[in-house]
Amino acid sequence: MKKLLFGTILLALAIAVPIPTMAGVDISIGISLPPPVVFQAPPDVIVLPDTPDVYVVPGIDIDLFFWNGWWWRLWEGRWYHSHYYDRGWTYYNAVPSFYFDVEPGWRRYYRDHDWDGRRWNYEQIPYSQLRRNWRKWHNDRHWERQGYWGVQGYRPRPQQQRLELRHQRQQQYQQRPEVQRHQQQMRERQRQPQVRQPKGQQQRQYQQRQPQVRQPQVQQQRQYQQRQPQVRRPQRQQQPQQQRSQPRGQQQQKESQHQKSQGRPEQRDEERGR
């Protein structure tokens, strides 16, 4: 009975709490993929102030962002993106441009409802609303006009200050141990010798990559006729054609000569009587 109760509790925790599972590998480049995060239901998000419409899933241990129609995730110093929040991750060989606008202490601000010393009345946005409206919200600058992301008494930072913050965050990002390990791995990968493929295999791959140009139908028929083997007709079939091709006058001349050689019937009878 105790074992059954313990197993039931573990199952309930697995359903209620997002947990990472086994990671995969991006076969095309040989880089490990992040473990998926399991949710009981599509997650709600909040929008982060002072960002170009960057949304984040609060209440979990990983940074799971939504920006510009993609879900973004940082794992072991590498970036991945997907059209889905829980699967389909692919490696992204760069740092997304929005990331250096994200406040590193946003989790503490979220917990305290306080953004840089001002009351932060953030809004929990359901997943369905995000999918329907994120593009329209971005084009209309919805969150800036609707009370500056819910921050009371918000004052926009000067452009120069925002640039300095981006530069400072970029330097801090480059100093992370996991980011430095990943950069070292990429440098070693680039120094590895490239295995040259046989010339015949390279040509086949090049031909496969070339786009197929569809030719006009008349040109295709001509090429098809040129590829057909030419069948020579027998000589007997060619002779009647030659005869038919002779001029009409020449044919009449031959017929008159034939009649003269045979003679008329009356002339033959007179000759017999004589």
Helices and strands as residue ranges (DSSP letters): H 2-16, E 25-26, E 31-32, E 46-47, E 55-56, E 64-67, E 70-75, E 78-82, E 90-92, G 99-101, H 106-112, E 114-115, E 118-119, H 127-140, H 142-145, G 148-150, H 159-174, H 177-191, H 199-209, H 217-227, H 235-244, H 248-262, H 265-273
